[in-house]
Amino acid sequence: MIGYVTLGTCDIARAAAFYDRLLGEVGAKRFIDSPRFIAWSTGRGKPWFAIALPYDGEPAHRGNGLMTGLLAADRAAVARLHALALELGGSDEGAPGERVPGFYAGYFRDLDGNKLNIHYMGA
């Protein structure tokens, strides 16, 4: 159902380095790479994740209540990717754990303060 998600950034080079490492761990590669907009995907026809310098020229800022969920292959991947996000300079918003039966997630903020989670659905 989701085609893509775009998060704003104030420093596209710094954000790109963060997401190259993080999204590379789940097999995503850049397929759009411009000075203002970069997008990653795991394959043709799959959803994408993007970062962009805001079109209006104003500073990027995070939305209150806005969060992007990144799907992981299993619970171990949730823990590994959450730890990597923190290692890359992200901040912890909730350690990996089961939130409700069958939903295992870890929460973090990226270098621009955008809130994300890494999650796995299943036992």
N, C-alpha and C positions, 0 to 999 in steps of 0.2 A: 504494500500500500504506500509506503514512503518512497519517493523518488530520490530526494536528496535533502540534506540539511546544510545550511551555511551559517558559520559563526563569524562575527566581526573580529578584527584584530587591529591593533595600532602599529604593530611591527610584523609585517608579513614574513620577513626572513626568519625571525626568531620563532614565530608560530609554525612556519613550515618545517623547520628543523625538529621541533617538538613532535609534530604529527607525522613526519616521515618515519621517525623511530617508532612511535606508538602504533600507528596504523600498519606499518611494515610488519609488525608482529602478528597481524591477522591476515597477512597476504595482500594488503591493499597497496596499490601503486598509483603514482600521479598519472593522470591522463589529461588534465588541463593544467597548464603552468604558465601564467602570465604575471606581469608585475603587480597586478591588483587582485588576482583571483587564482586560487590553486584548488584543484579537486582530486580526490583519491577514490578508487573503487577496487573491488576484488574481481571485477570482470564486466564485460559487455552485458548490458541489460540488468546489472545489479545496482542497488542503491549506491549513492555516492555521498561523500562527506567533503565539505569545502570550507575554506577560510577566505575572507575578503577584506580589503580596505573598504570602509563604508563609501558608497557611491556619492553621498551628499558632502563628503569631505570633512564631516564632523568626526570627533573621536569615537571609536567603537566603545560601547558599554554593554554590560551584560543585562539581560532582562530578568526581572524579579519573577520567579516562578518558571522560568524557561530552563529546560534541561534536555540534553541529548543523550540517548541511550545507545551504547555500542554493544553489539551482540558478541559474546564469547563462545568458544566451542565447548567449554566445560568449566567446572568450578575452579580447577587448577589454573586455567587461563585467566579467569577473573582475578585471582590473587596475583598472578604474574604481571598482568597488564596494569592493575592498580598500583603495584609496587613500581613498575617502570614509569608510570605517569608522575609519581612522587619523585623518583630519582631524576627525572628530566626537569624538575622544578615546579611541578604542579603542587597544589595543596590538598590535604586530606579533608574530605567532607563526610567520610563514613567508611570505616574499614570493611573489607569483604565479609559478607555473612548472609544468612537466609533472612529475608525481610518478611515474607509470607511463605507458606508452604509452596515449594516449587519455584520460587523466585530468589535467586542468589545474586547479590550485587555488591559492588564497591563504588563509592562516590568520590569524585575529585573535582577540583577547579584547574583549568589550564592556566597558561601564563598570562592571559588577559582577564582571568576571573570568571570565564564561562564555566557553568556547572555541567558535568557529564557523569555518566555512570557506565561501568562495564558490567554486563549482566549475562546470566545463563538461566534459561527456563528448563526445569526438569529436576529430577531427584539427584 
